[in-house]
Each structure stands twice: as C-alpha cells, then as structure tokens.
Amino acid sequence: MLRIIETVAAEHDVALFRRFEIMRYWHIKRGIPIDQMISDFDGNWLHQNDWSYNCIAQALCDALAEAAVPD
C-alpha cells in the first residue's frame, strides 16, 4: 500500500506526507510502543490516539510551513 501511494503521488507530482515513516521512527528510534500510539476505542486497533494525532498534526503543520517558505 505504501508503494502504491508513493507511486500515485509521484505520477501526479504532489507532495507526500509519510505518516507511517514518522510512526515507525517513533517506535524504532524512540522506543515508543505501538500500543501507546494507537487506540482500541472501536475494538480494532486501527486508529491513532490523541497523543499521536497531535504529534502528526504538528509534524504536518511544520512541513507545510517549511514548504511555504520560498527558496
């Protein structure tokens, strides 16, 4: 799925925000357990929790602000 998303973004020349890579970094490099990043509110463990949504939102905001600055 990640490869498909990357391919489609490249084909359409759009920026790609790599949420999965950010969460993988938190887990592997910072040692944050997966269950501290996701929520089981609906019984399927597929959704982020408030903490990780907030962190992703901040990362996306930072990326947009950086992209908006002309070179």
All heavy atoms as a GROMACS GRO file, in nm:
protein
  583
    1MET      N    1   0.082  -0.118   0.000
    1MET     CA    2   0.000   0.000   0.000
    1MET      C    3   0.087   0.126   0.000
    1MET      O    4   0.058   0.221  -0.072
    1MET     CB    5  -0.094   0.000   0.121
    1MET     CG    6  -0.186   0.119   0.126
    1MET     SD    7  -0.287   0.149  -0.022
    1MET     CE    8  -0.408   0.024  -0.009
    2LEU      N    9   0.194   0.125   0.079
    2LEU     CA   10   0.282   0.241   0.084
    2LEU      C   11   0.344   0.271  -0.052
    2LEU      O   12   0.354   0.386  -0.093
    2LEU     CB   13   0.391   0.221   0.190
    2LEU     CG   14   0.343   0.210   0.334
    2LEU    CD1   15   0.460   0.176   0.425
    2LEU    CD2   16   0.275   0.338   0.379
    3ARG      N   17   0.383   0.166  -0.121
    3ARG     CA   18   0.442   0.182  -0.254
    3ARG      C   19   0.340   0.237  -0.354
    3ARG      O   20   0.374   0.322  -0.438
    3ARG     CB   21   0.497   0.048  -0.303
    3ARG     CG   22   0.608   0.063  -0.404
    3ARG     CD   23   0.680  -0.068  -0.436
    3ARG     NE   24   0.722  -0.140  -0.316
    3ARG     CZ   25   0.690  -0.267  -0.290
    3ARG    NH1   26   0.620  -0.338  -0.375
    3ARG    NH2   27   0.732  -0.325  -0.180
    4ILE      N   28   0.217   0.192  -0.344
    4ILE     CA   29   0.112   0.242  -0.434
    4ILE      C   30   0.088   0.391  -0.410
    4ILE      O   31   0.080   0.469  -0.505
    4ILE     CB   32  -0.019   0.162  -0.414
    4ILE    CG1   33  -0.001   0.018  -0.463
    4ILE    CG2   34  -0.136   0.230  -0.484
    4ILE    CD1   35  -0.114  -0.075  -0.423
    5ILE      N   36   0.080   0.431  -0.285
    5ILE     CA   37   0.058   0.572  -0.251
    5ILE      C   38   0.174   0.656  -0.303
    5ILE      O   39   0.153   0.763  -0.362
    5ILE     CB   40   0.039   0.589  -0.099
    5ILE    CG1   41  -0.092   0.523  -0.056
    5ILE    CG2   42   0.041   0.737  -0.061
    5ILE    CD1   43  -0.108   0.510   0.095
    6GLU      N   44   0.295   0.608  -0.283
    6GLU     CA   45   0.413   0.681  -0.330
    6GLU      C   46   0.412   0.694  -0.483
    6GLU      O   47   0.442   0.802  -0.537
    6GLU     CB   48   0.540   0.609  -0.285
    6GLU     CG   49   0.666   0.681  -0.322
    6GLU     CD   50   0.791   0.612  -0.269
    6GLU    OE1   51   0.779   0.510  -0.198
    6GLU    OE2   52   0.900   0.661  -0.300
    7THR      N   53   0.376   0.589  -0.552
    7THR     CA   54   0.371   0.592  -0.698
    7THR      C   55   0.267   0.691  -0.748
    7THR      O   56   0.294   0.771  -0.839
    7THR     CB   57   0.341   0.450  -0.753
    7THR    OG1   58   0.446   0.362  -0.711
    7THR    CG2   59   0.330   0.451  -0.904
    8VAL      N   60   0.149   0.688  -0.690
    8VAL     CA   61   0.042   0.779  -0.733
    8VAL      C   62   0.082   0.924  -0.705
    8VAL      O   63   0.062   1.012  -0.790
    8VAL     CB   64  -0.092   0.743  -0.663
    8VAL    CG1   65  -0.196   0.850  -0.688
    8VAL    CG2   66  -0.141   0.607  -0.711
    9ALA      N   67   0.142   0.950  -0.590
    9ALA     CA   68   0.187   1.086  -0.559
    9ALA      C   69   0.290   1.133  -0.661
    9ALA      O   70   0.283   1.247  -0.709
    9ALA     CB   71   0.243   1.092  -0.418
   10ALA      N   72   0.385   1.047  -0.694
   10ALA     CA   73   0.488   1.083  -0.791
   10ALA      C   74   0.428   1.106  -0.930
   10ALA      O   75   0.465   1.201  -0.999
   10ALA     CB   76   0.595   0.974  -0.797
   11GLU      N   77   0.335   1.021  -0.970
   11GLU     CA   78   0.272   1.035  -1.101
   11GLU      C   79   0.196   1.166  -1.115
   11GLU      O   80   0.185   1.222  -1.225
   11GLU     CB   81   0.178   0.918  -1.128
   11GLU     CG   82   0.247   0.787  -1.157
   11GLU     CD   83   0.152   0.670  -1.167
   11GLU    OE1   84   0.029   0.686  -1.143
   11GLU    OE2   85   0.199   0.558  -1.197
   12HIS      N   86   0.143   1.216  -1.005
   12HIS     CA   87   0.062   1.337  -1.008
   12HIS      C   88   0.138   1.458  -0.954
   12HIS      O   89   0.079   1.566  -0.937
   12HIS     CB   90  -0.068   1.315  -0.931
   12HIS     CG   91  -0.156   1.213  -0.996
   12HIS    ND1   92  -0.238   1.243  -1.103
   12HIS    CD2   93  -0.171   1.080  -0.971
   12HIS    CE1   94  -0.302   1.134  -1.139
   12HIS    NE2   95  -0.262   1.032  -1.063
   13ASP      N   96   0.267   1.439  -0.927
   13ASP     CA   97   0.354   1.547  -0.880
   13ASP      C   98   0.297   1.620  -0.760
   13ASP      O   99   0.287   1.743  -0.758
   13ASP     CB  100   0.382   1.645  -0.995
   13ASP     CG  101   0.499   1.736  -0.963
   13ASP    OD1  102   0.590   1.694  -0.890
   13ASP    OD2  103   0.498   1.852  -1.011
   14VAL      N  104   0.257   1.542  -0.659
   14VAL     CA  105   0.207   1.600  -0.535
   14VAL      C  106   0.298   1.558  -0.420
   14VAL      O  107   0.361   1.451  -0.423
   14VAL     CB  108   0.061   1.559  -0.504
   14VAL    CG1  109  -0.034   1.611  -0.610
   14VAL    CG2  110   0.047   1.408  -0.492
   15ALA      N  111   0.303   1.644  -0.320
   15ALA     CA  112   0.384   1.613  -0.202
   15ALA      C  113   0.325   1.495  -0.127
   15ALA      O  114   0.204   1.474  -0.127
   15ALA     CB  115   0.390   1.735  -0.110
   16LEU      N  116   0.411   1.420  -0.065
   16LEU     CA  117   0.369   1.303   0.010
   16LEU      C  118   0.413   1.318   0.155
   16LEU      O  119   0.532   1.333   0.183
   16LEU     CB  120   0.430   1.176  -0.051
   16LEU     CG  121   0.398   1.044   0.019
   16LEU    CD1  122   0.248   1.019   0.023
   16LEU    CD2  123   0.470   0.930  -0.051
   17PHE      N  124   0.317   1.316   0.246
   17PHE     CA  125   0.346   1.322   0.389
   17PHE      C  126   0.350   1.178   0.439
   17PHE      O  127   0.252   1.106   0.431
   17PHE     CB  128   0.237   1.401   0.462
   17PHE     CG  129   0.262   1.417   0.609
   17PHE    CD1  130   0.356   1.507   0.654
   17PHE    CD2  131   0.192   1.342   0.701
   17PHE    CE1  132   0.380   1.524   0.789
   17PHE    CE2  133   0.216   1.357   0.836
   17PHE     CZ  134   0.309   1.448   0.880
   18ARG      N  135   0.464   1.137   0.490
   18ARG     CA  136   0.488   0.996   0.524
   18ARG      C  137   0.460   0.968   0.673
   18ARG      O  138   0.549   0.947   0.752
   18ARG     CB  139   0.630   0.959   0.487
   18ARG     CG  140   0.654   0.972   0.338
   18ARG     CD  141   0.799   0.946   0.303
   18ARG     NE  142   0.825   0.970   0.162
   18ARG     CZ  143   0.806   0.880   0.066
   18ARG    NH1  144   0.764   0.760   0.094
   18ARG    NH2  145   0.833   0.912  -0.059
   19ARG      N  146   0.331   0.964   0.705
   19ARG     CA  147   0.288   0.938   0.843
   19ARG      C  148   0.341   0.804   0.895
   19ARG      O  149   0.388   0.794   1.007
   19ARG     CB  150   0.135   0.942   0.854
   19ARG     CG  151   0.085   0.919   0.995
   19ARG     CD  152  -0.066   0.903   0.996
   19ARG     NE  153  -0.107   0.787   0.920
   19ARG     CZ  154  -0.130   0.666   0.972
   19ARG    NH1  155  -0.115   0.646   1.100
   19ARG    NH2  156  -0.166   0.566   0.897
   20PHE      N  157   0.334   0.703   0.812
   20PHE     CA  158   0.380   0.571   0.855
   20PHE      C  159   0.528   0.575   0.894
   20PHE      O  160   0.568   0.516   0.994
   20PHE     CB  161   0.358   0.469   0.743
   20PHE     CG  162   0.402   0.330   0.779
   20PHE    CD1  163   0.322   0.249   0.858
   20PHE    CD2  164   0.523   0.281   0.735
   20PHE    CE1  165   0.363   0.121   0.893
   20PHE    CE2  166   0.565   0.153   0.768
   20PHE     CZ  167   0.485   0.072   0.848
   21GLU      N  168   0.609   0.646   0.815
   21GLU     CA  169   0.752   0.656   0.845
   21GLU      C  170   0.776   0.731   0.977
   21GLU      O  171   0.869   0.697   1.051
   21GLU     CB  172   0.828   0.723   0.731
   21GLU     CG  173   0.831   0.642   0.604
   21GLU     CD  174   0.897   0.505   0.624
   21GLU    OE1  175   0.995   0.494   0.699
   21GLU    OE2  176   0.848   0.409   0.562
   22ILE      N  177   0.697   0.832   1.002
   22ILE     CA  178   0.710   0.905   1.129
   22ILE      C  179   0.678   0.813   1.246
   22ILE      O  180   0.753   0.807   1.344
   22ILE     CB  181   0.618   1.029   1.131
   22ILE    CG1  182   0.666   1.131   1.028
   22ILE    CG2  183   0.611   1.091   1.270
   22ILE    CD1  184   0.568   1.244   1.004
   23MET      N  185   0.571   0.739   1.235
   23MET     CA  186   0.532   0.649   1.344
   23MET      C  187   0.634   0.536   1.359
   23MET      O  188   0.664   0.493   1.471
   23MET     CB  189   0.391   0.596   1.321
   23MET     CG  190   0.287   0.707   1.332
   23MET     SD  191   0.119   0.652   1.307
   23MET     CE  192   0.088   0.570   1.464
   24ARG      N  193   0.690   0.488   1.248
   24ARG     CA  194   0.794   0.384   1.256
   24ARG      C  195   0.917   0.440   1.329
   24ARG      O  196   0.978   0.372   1.410
   24ARG     CB  197   0.831   0.333   1.118
   24ARG     CG  198   0.935   0.223   1.128
   24ARG     CD  199   0.985   0.160   1.003
   24ARG     NE  200   0.938   0.208   0.878
   24ARG     CZ  201   0.915   0.129   0.772
   24ARG    NH1  202   0.935   0.000   0.782
   24ARG    NH2  203   0.876   0.180   0.659
   25TYR      N  204   0.954   0.564   1.298
   25TYR     CA  205   1.066   0.629   1.366
   25TYR      C  206   1.041   0.637   1.517
   25TYR      O  207   1.129   0.604   1.597
   25TYR     CB  208   1.088   0.770   1.308
   25TYR     CG  209   1.184   0.852   1.387
   25TYR    CD1  210   1.321   0.838   1.368
   25TYR    CD2  211   1.139   0.942   1.482
   25TYR    CE1  212   1.411   0.913   1.443
   25TYR    CE2  213   1.228   1.016   1.557
   25TYR     CZ  214   1.364   1.002   1.538
   25TYR     OH  215   1.452   1.075   1.612
   26TRP      N  216   0.921   0.680   1.555
   26TRP     CA  217   0.889   0.686   1.698
   26TRP      C  218   0.909   0.550   1.764
   26TRP      O  219   0.962   0.540   1.873
   26TRP     CB  220   0.746   0.728   1.721
   26TRP     CG  221   0.711   0.869   1.684
   26TRP    CD1  222   0.797   0.974   1.668
   26TRP    CD2  223   0.582   0.919   1.658
   26TRP    NE1  224   0.727   1.086   1.635
   26TRP    CE2  225   0.595   1.056   1.628
   26TRP    CE3  226   0.454   0.863   1.659
   26TRP    CZ2  227   0.486   1.137   1.599
   26TRP    CZ3  228   0.346   0.943   1.630
   26TRP    CH2  229   0.362   1.079   1.601
   27HIS      N  230   0.862   0.447   1.695
   27HIS     CA  231   0.869   0.313   1.753
   27HIS      C  232   1.012   0.259   1.757
   27HIS      O  233   1.058   0.212   1.862
   27HIS     CB  234   0.779   0.218   1.673
   27HIS     CG  235   0.781   0.078   1.722
   27HIS    ND1  236   0.740   0.043   1.848
   27HIS    CD2  237   0.821  -0.037   1.662
   27HIS    CE1  238   0.754  -0.087   1.864
   27HIS    NE2  239   0.803  -0.138   1.751
   28ILE      N  240   1.083   0.267   1.646
   28ILE     CA  241   1.216   0.206   1.637
   28ILE      C  242   1.323   0.292   1.704
   28ILE      O  243   1.401   0.242   1.784
   28ILE     CB  244   1.252   0.177   1.490
   28ILE    CG1  245   1.158   0.069   1.436
   28ILE    CG2  246   1.397   0.135   1.476
   28ILE    CD1  247   1.169   0.045   1.287
   29LYS      N  248   1.326   0.420   1.672
   29LYS     CA  249   1.434   0.506   1.722
   29LYS      C  250   1.408   0.563   1.860
   29LYS      O  251   1.501   0.586   1.936
   29LYS     CB  252   1.460   0.621   1.624
   29LYS     CG  253   1.502   0.576   1.487
   29LYS     CD  254   1.638   0.513   1.490
   29LYS     CE  255   1.683   0.480   1.348
   29LYS     NZ  256   1.814   0.422   1.343
   30ARG      N  257   1.282   0.589   1.892
   30ARG     CA  258   1.250   0.650   2.021
   30ARG      C  259   1.194   0.549   2.121
   30ARG      O  260   1.170   0.583   2.236
   30ARG     CB  261   1.154   0.766   2.002
   30ARG     CG  262   1.222   0.879   1.921
   30ARG     CD  263   1.141   1.002   1.908
   30ARG     NE  264   1.108   1.059   2.037
   30ARG     CZ  265   1.009   1.146   2.056
   30ARG    NH1  266   0.936   1.185   1.954
   30ARG    NH2  267   0.984   1.193   2.175
   31GLY      N  268   1.170   0.426   2.074
   31GLY     CA  269   1.126   0.320   2.164
   31GLY      C  270   0.984   0.333   2.216
   31GLY      O  271   0.950   0.278   2.320
   32ILE      N  272   0.900   0.403   2.142
   32ILE     CA  273   0.760   0.419   2.184
   32ILE      C  274   0.682   0.296   2.139
   32ILE      O  275   0.677   0.264   2.020
   32ILE     CB  276   0.700   0.548   2.125
   32ILE    CG1  277   0.778   0.669   2.174
   32ILE    CG2  278   0.552   0.559   2.160
   32ILE    CD1  279   0.743   0.798   2.106
   33PRO      N  280   0.620   0.225   2.235
   33PRO     CA  281   0.543   0.106   2.198
   33PRO      C  282   0.425   0.141   2.108
   33PRO      O  283   0.363   0.248   2.122
   33PRO     CB  284   0.493   0.053   2.332
   33PRO     CG  285   0.582   0.115   2.435
   33PRO     CD  286   0.623   0.247   2.379
   34ILE      N  287   0.394   0.053   2.016
   34ILE     CA  288   0.283   0.074   1.923
   34ILE      C  289   0.153   0.101   1.999
   34ILE      O  290   0.076   0.189   1.961
   34ILE     CB  291   0.266  -0.049   1.830
   34ILE    CG1  292   0.389  -0.069   1.742
   34ILE    CG2  293   0.139  -0.036   1.745
   34ILE    CD1  294   0.416   0.041   1.642
   35ASP      N  295   0.130   0.029   2.107
   35ASP     CA  296   0.003   0.048   2.179
   35ASP      C  297  -0.005   0.183   2.249
   35ASP      O  298  -0.113   0.221   2.297
   35ASP     CB  299  -0.025  -0.067   2.276
   35ASP     CG  300   0.079  -0.081   2.385
   35ASP    OD1  301   0.181  -0.009   2.383
   35ASP    OD2  302   0.058  -0.166   2.474
   36GLN      N  303   0.103   0.258   2.254
   36GLN     CA  304   0.096   0.394   2.307
   36GLN      C  305   0.067   0.496   2.197
   36GLN      O  306   0.046   0.613   2.224
   36GLN     CB  307   0.226   0.432   2.377
   36GLN     CG  308   0.241   0.364   2.511
   36GLN     CD  309   0.363   0.414   2.588
   36GLN    OE1  310   0.448   0.484   2.534
   36GLN    NE2  311   0.369   0.377   2.713
   37MET      N  312   0.065   0.451   2.072
   37MET     CA  313   0.037   0.540   1.960
   37MET      C  314  -0.102   0.520   1.903
   37MET      O  315  -0.151   0.605   1.830
   37MET     CB  316   0.138   0.515   1.847
   37MET     CG  317   0.278   0.558   1.880
   37MET     SD  318   0.382   0.541   1.734
   37MET     CE  319   0.465   0.387   1.772
   38ILE      N  320  -0.163   0.406   1.931
   38ILE     CA  321  -0.293   0.377   1.872
   38ILE      C  322  -0.398   0.356   1.981
   38ILE      O  323  -0.366   0.340   2.098
   38ILE     CB  324  -0.287   0.254   1.778
   38ILE    CG1  325  -0.238   0.131   1.854
   38ILE    CG2  326  -0.198   0.283   1.658
   38ILE    CD1  327  -0.241   0.005   1.772
   39SER      N  328  -0.522   0.354   1.938
   39SER     CA  329  -0.635   0.341   2.030
   39SER      C  330  -0.719   0.220   1.993
   39SER      O  331  -0.731   0.184   1.876
   39SER     CB  332  -0.720   0.468   2.023
   39SER     OG  333  -0.838   0.453   2.098
   40ASP      N  334  -0.780   0.162   2.092
   40ASP     CA  335  -0.869   0.048   2.070
   40ASP      C  336  -1.014   0.088   2.097
   40ASP      O  337  -1.096   0.006   2.133
   40ASP     CB  338  -0.829  -0.069   2.160
   40ASP     CG  339  -0.906  -0.196   2.129
   40ASP    OD1  340  -0.940  -0.217   2.012
   40ASP    OD2  341  -0.935  -0.272   2.224
   41PHE      N  342  -1.047   0.215   2.074
   41PHE     CA  343  -1.181   0.263   2.107
   41PHE      C  344  -1.291   0.190   2.033
   41PHE      O  345  -1.403   0.179   2.081
   41PHE     CB  346  -1.194   0.414   2.086
   41PHE     CG  347  -1.206   0.456   1.943
   41PHE    CD1  348  -1.331   0.467   1.884
   41PHE    CD2  349  -1.093   0.485   1.867
   41PHE    CE1  350  -1.343   0.506   1.751
   41PHE    CE2  351  -1.105   0.524   1.736
   41PHE     CZ  352  -1.230   0.534   1.678
   42ASP      N  353  -1.259   0.136   1.916
   42ASP     CA  354  -1.360   0.065   1.839
   42ASP      C  355  -1.333  -0.086   1.830
   42ASP      O  356  -1.398  -0.156   1.756
   42ASP     CB  357  -1.374   0.125   1.699
   42ASP     CG  358  -1.247   0.115   1.618
   42ASP    OD1  359  -1.144   0.069   1.672
   42ASP    OD2  360  -1.249   0.154   1.500
   43GLY      N  361  -1.232  -0.132   1.904
   43GLY     CA  362  -1.205  -0.274   1.911
   43GLY      C  363  -1.117  -0.330   1.800
   43GLY      O  364  -1.099  -0.451   1.792
   44ASN      N  365  -1.062  -0.243   1.713
   44ASN     CA  366  -0.983  -0.299   1.604
   44ASN      C  367  -0.838  -0.247   1.598
   44ASN      O  368  -0.764  -0.284   1.509
   44ASN     CB  369  -1.052  -0.278   1.468
   44ASN     CG  370  -1.065  -0.132   1.430
   44ASN    OD1  371  -0.992  -0.047   1.478
   44ASN    ND2  372  -1.159  -0.104   1.343
   45TRP      N  373  -0.799  -0.164   1.688
   45TRP     CA  374  -0.661  -0.113   1.697
   45TRP      C  375  -0.611  -0.055   1.566
   45TRP      O  376  -0.496  -0.072   1.529
   45TRP     CB  377  -0.566  -0.222   1.745
   45TRP     CG  378  -0.587  -0.261   1.887
   45TRP    CD1  379  -0.657  -0.368   1.932
   45TRP    CD2  380  -0.539  -0.193   2.004
   45TRP    NE1  381  -0.658  -0.372   2.069
   45TRP    CE2  382  -0.584  -0.266   2.116
   45TRP    CE3  383  -0.463  -0.078   2.026
   45TRP    CZ2  384  -0.556  -0.226   2.246
   45TRP    CZ3  385  -0.435  -0.041   2.156
   45TRP    CH2  386  -0.481  -0.114   2.263
   46LEU      N  387  -0.694   0.018   1.494
   46LEU     CA  388  -0.654   0.076   1.366
   46LEU      C  389  -0.638   0.227   1.369
   46LEU      O  390  -0.595   0.286   1.271
   46LEU     CB  391  -0.755   0.040   1.257
   46LEU     CG  392  -0.760  -0.107   1.217
   46LEU    CD1  393  -0.871  -0.130   1.115
   46LEU    CD2  394  -0.627  -0.152   1.161
   47HIS      N  395  -0.674   0.290   1.479
   47HIS     CA  396  -0.676   0.436   1.483
   47HIS      C  397  -0.572   0.490   1.581
   47HIS      O  398  -0.544   0.429   1.683
   47HIS     CB  399  -0.815   0.486   1.523
   47HIS     CG  400  -0.922   0.436   1.433
   47HIS    ND1  401  -0.948   0.490   1.310
   47HIS    CD2  402  -1.007   0.331   1.447
   47HIS    CE1  403  -1.046   0.423   1.252
   47HIS    NE2  404  -1.083   0.326   1.332
   48GLN      N  405  -0.519   0.606   1.548
   48GLN     CA  406  -0.425   0.670   1.638
   48GLN      C  407  -0.499   0.720   1.762
   48GLN      O  408  -0.620   0.742   1.759
   48GLN     CB  409  -0.358   0.788   1.568
   48GLN     CG  410  -0.266   0.746   1.456
   48GLN     CD  411  -0.212   0.868   1.384
   48GLN    OE1  412  -0.249   0.892   1.273
   48GLN    NE2  413  -0.126   0.944   1.450
   49ASN      N  414  -0.422   0.743   1.868
   49ASN     CA  415  -0.482   0.804   1.986
   49ASN      C  416  -0.458   0.955   1.982
   49ASN      O  417  -0.396   1.008   1.890
   49ASN     CB  418  -0.426   0.740   2.115
   49ASN     CG  419  -0.277   0.758   2.130
   49ASN    OD1  420  -0.216   0.848   2.074
   49ASN    ND2  421  -0.217   0.669   2.207
   50ASP      N  422  -0.508   1.025   2.082
   50ASP     CA  423  -0.496   1.171   2.083
   50ASP      C  424  -0.351   1.218   2.080
   50ASP      O  425  -0.318   1.315   2.012
   50ASP     CB  426  -0.567   1.230   2.205
   50ASP     CG  427  -0.718   1.219   2.197
   50ASP    OD1  428  -0.771   1.194   2.087
   50ASP    OD2  429  -0.784   1.236   2.302
   51TRP      N  430  -0.264   1.150   2.153
   51TRP     CA  431  -0.124   1.188   2.156
   51TRP      C  432  -0.061   1.182   2.017
   51TRP      O  433   0.001   1.278   1.971
   51TRP     CB  434  -0.044   1.098   2.252
   51TRP     CG  435   0.102   1.125   2.248
   51TRP    CD1  436   0.170   1.222   2.316
   51TRP    CD2  437   0.200   1.057   2.168
   51TRP    NE1  438   0.303   1.219   2.284
   51TRP    CE2  439   0.325   1.119   2.193
   51TRP    CE3  440   0.195   0.952   2.077
   51TRP    CZ2  441   0.443   1.077   2.132
   51TRP    CZ3  442   0.311   0.912   2.016
   51TRP    CH2  443   0.434   0.973   2.043
   52SER      N  444  -0.078   1.070   1.948
   52SER     CA  445  -0.014   1.056   1.818
   52SER      C  446  -0.081   1.144   1.712
   52SER      O  447  -0.012   1.197   1.624
   52SER     CB  448  -0.006   0.910   1.773
   52SER     OG  449  -0.133   0.854   1.758
   53TYR      N  450  -0.214   1.163   1.720
   53TYR     CA  451  -0.278   1.257   1.628
   53TYR      C  452  -0.221   1.397   1.646
   53TYR      O  453  -0.195   1.468   1.550
   53TYR     CB  454  -0.430   1.261   1.649
   53TYR     CG  455  -0.507   1.159   1.572
   53TYR    CD1  456  -0.597   1.074   1.635
   53TYR    CD2  457  -0.492   1.146   1.434
   53TYR    CE1  458  -0.670   0.980   1.565
   53TYR    CE2  459  -0.564   1.052   1.362
   53TYR     CZ  460  -0.653   0.969   1.428
   53TYR     OH  461  -0.724   0.876   1.358
   54ASN      N  462  -0.201   1.438   1.770
   54ASN     CA  463  -0.146   1.570   1.797
   54ASN      C  464  -0.004   1.582   1.740
   54ASN      O  465   0.030   1.683   1.677
   54ASN     CB  466  -0.146   1.598   1.947
   54ASN     CG  467  -0.098   1.737   1.978
   54ASN    OD1  468  -0.144   1.835   1.920
   54ASN    ND2  469  -0.002   1.747   2.069
   55CYS      N  470   0.079   1.480   1.762
   55CYS     CA  471   0.216   1.483   1.712
   55CYS      C  472   0.219   1.485   1.559
   55CYS      O  473   0.299   1.558   1.499
   55CYS     CB  474   0.295   1.366   1.765
   55CYS     SG  475   0.328   1.375   1.942
   56ILE      N  476   0.134   1.407   1.496
   56ILE     CA  477   0.128   1.404   1.350
   56ILE      C  478   0.078   1.538   1.298
   56ILE      O  479   0.131   1.592   1.200
   56ILE     CB  480   0.040   1.288   1.300
   56ILE    CG1  481   0.109   1.154   1.325
   56ILE    CG2  482   0.002   1.305   1.153
   56ILE    CD1  483   0.235   1.130   1.243
   57ALA      N  484  -0.021   1.596   1.363
   57ALA     CA  485  -0.072   1.726   1.322
   57ALA      C  486   0.038   1.832   1.329
   57ALA      O  487   0.051   1.915   1.239
   57ALA     CB  488  -0.192   1.766   1.408
   58GLN      N  489   0.117   1.828   1.435
   58GLN     CA  490   0.226   1.924   1.448
   58GLN      C  491   0.331   1.903   1.340
   58GLN      O  492   0.381   1.999   1.281
   58GLN     CB  493   0.291   1.914   1.586
   58GLN     CG  494   0.395   2.020   1.612
   58GLN     CD  495   0.338   2.160   1.608
   58GLN    OE1  496   0.246   2.191   1.680
   58GLN    NE2  497   0.392   2.245   1.521
   59ALA      N  498   0.364   1.778   1.311
   59ALA     CA  499   0.462   1.748   1.206
   59ALA      C  500   0.411   1.795   1.070
   59ALA      O  501   0.488   1.850   0.990
   59ALA     CB  502   0.493   1.599   1.203
   60LEU      N  503   0.284   1.774   1.043
   60LEU     CA  504   0.226   1.818   0.916
   60LEU      C  505   0.225   1.971   0.907
   60LEU      O  506   0.260   2.029   0.804
   60LEU     CB  507   0.084   1.763   0.899
   60LEU     CG  508   0.012   1.798   0.770
   60LEU    CD1  509   0.092   1.757   0.647
   60LEU    CD2  510  -0.126   1.734   0.769
   61CYS      N  511   0.190   2.036   1.016
   61CYS     CA  512   0.192   2.182   1.020
   61CYS      C  513   0.333   2.235   0.994
   61CYS      O  514   0.352   2.328   0.915
   61CYS     CB  515   0.142   2.230   1.156
   61CYS     SG  516   0.133   2.408   1.172
   62ASP      N  517   0.432   2.174   1.058
   62ASP     CA  518   0.572   2.215   1.037
   62ASP      C  519   0.614   2.194   0.891
   62ASP      O  520   0.681   2.280   0.833
   62ASP     CB  521   0.665   2.136   1.129
   62ASP     CG  522   0.647   2.171   1.276
   62ASP    OD1  523   0.582   2.274   1.307
   62ASP    OD2  524   0.698   2.094   1.361
   63ALA      N  525   0.573   2.082   0.833
   63ALA     CA  526   0.609   2.054   0.694
   63ALA      C  527   0.544   2.152   0.598
   63ALA      O  528   0.607   2.200   0.504
   63ALA     CB  529   0.569   1.910   0.657
   64LEU      N  530   0.418   2.188   0.623
   64LEU     CA  531   0.350   2.285   0.538
   64LEU      C  532   0.414   2.424   0.551
   64LEU      O  533   0.433   2.494   0.452
   64LEU     CB  534   0.200   2.293   0.576
   64LEU     CG  535   0.118   2.172   0.536
   64LEU    CD1  536  -0.020   2.178   0.601
   64LEU    CD2  537   0.106   2.161   0.385
   65ALA      N  538   0.447   2.462   0.673
   65ALA     CA  539   0.510   2.591   0.694
   65ALA      C  540   0.646   2.598   0.624
   65ALA      O  541   0.681   2.698   0.561
   65ALA     CB  542   0.525   2.619   0.844
   66GLU      N  543   0.722   2.490   0.632
   66GLU     CA  544   0.852   2.485   0.568
   66GLU      C  545   0.838   2.491   0.415
   66GLU      O  546   0.914   2.558   0.346
   66GLU     CB  547   0.927   2.359   0.608
   66GLU     CG  548   1.067   2.350   0.552
   66GLU     CD  549   1.141   2.225   0.600
   66GLU    OE1  550   1.126   2.188   0.716
   66GLU    OE2  551   1.214   2.168   0.517
   67ALA      N  552   0.738   2.420   0.364
   67ALA     CA  553   0.717   2.418   0.218
   67ALA      C  554   0.670   2.554   0.166
   67ALA      O  555   0.692   2.587   0.050
   67ALA     CB  556   0.615   2.310   0.183
   68ALA      N  557   0.605   2.631   0.251
   68ALA     CA  558   0.553   2.761   0.208
   68ALA      C  559   0.660   2.870   0.199
   68ALA      O  560   0.636   2.973   0.139
   68ALA     CB  561   0.442   2.805   0.304
   69VAL      N  562   0.774   2.846   0.258
   69VAL     CA  563   0.882   2.944   0.256
   69VAL      C  564   0.954   2.934   0.123
   69VAL      O  565   1.005   2.827   0.088
   69VAL     CB  566   0.981   2.922   0.373
   69VAL    CG1  567   1.098   3.016   0.364
   69VAL    CG2  568   0.910   2.934   0.507
   70PRO      N  569   0.960   3.045   0.049
   70PRO     CA  570   1.030   3.038  -0.080
   70PRO      C  571   1.180   3.014  -0.063
   70PRO      O  572   1.239   3.055   0.036
   70PRO     CB  573   1.005   3.175  -0.142
   70PRO     CG  574   0.948   3.261  -0.036
   70PRO     CD  575   0.906   3.173   0.079
   71ASP      N  576   1.238   2.946  -0.160
   71ASP     CA  577   1.382   2.916  -0.155
   71ASP      C  578   1.466   3.040  -0.173
   71ASP      O  579   1.446   3.131  -0.233
   71ASP     CB  580   1.420   2.813  -0.263
   71ASP     CG  581   1.363   2.677  -0.229
   71ASP    OD1  582   1.338   2.649  -0.111
   71ASP    OD2  583   1.343   2.598  -0.324
   0.00000   0.00000   0.00000
